[in-house]
Amino acid sequence: MLIDIITIFPEVVRPYFSESILKRARDKGKLQVRVHNLRDYTLDKHKKVDDRPFGGGPGMVLSPEPIFRAVEKIGLRVKGSPFAIQQQNNGKASGDRKGLRQKKRKTKIILLSPKGKKLDQKMALGLSSQEHLILICGHYEGVDERVRKYLVDEEVSIGDYVLTGGELAAMVLSDCLARLIPGVLGHDESNKSESFCAGLLEYPQYTRPASFRGKNVPKILLSGNHQEILTWRKEEAVKITKKRRPDLLK
Ligand code: 6GU
């Protein structure tokens, strides 16, 4: 999978992909991440990416020009993307790519914003088969509506709260997707969504020592009886899910 991230804070986003499972996914060649500075795509000599809202009101709105230019430029470099095809046909790319509906487009363009559809594991599974994602990090009071209307395929939020920008959301989504790419997780870290406790909150885990400050690990976990341990874990997972997230049991 290739993920292109368009942001005004590339230096905030980049380091996250150099650690842990994200780094491993990249090292294994399963994931490629490119972080682009939106300012590099401005035509304005002051590299201005935003402007005041028409109609008045507080804050600033991200302008359409740099975002369209960034997406077009990134798309052109990817073989099979709608922009590459469009360029072949017309000799130049245009923002009007939504007229060019293909059965299975390689590139999906996602805007991260609190107005989007809420991310969950099901949405992540659907996106994880995509070859190429372009993630646009929204900011300030908003993004010019024409970006939504004429450029973006999907708008995604990571929950019902407001963040300063879409950067954290882009990292959350990328992390969640990377774990779903086959071969990224080792055998020992098998994906919980495939396990016998799929859809449930995780059962309690313990490690050594068996007795810590007088508090003991449940005996069953030390029994060596794998069938009984499995049963216990399932029961515990159901119990905690009932208590904290009854909505997940439906
Ligand atoms: Cl994607 N962006 C912002 N700014 N706030 C959010 C969000 C995204 N998802 C939840 N809150």
Residues whose N, C-alpha, C, O or C-beta is under 5 A from the ligand:
A	BS01	6GU	L112 S113 P114 V156 S157 I158 G159 Y161 V162 L163 T164 G165 G166 A169
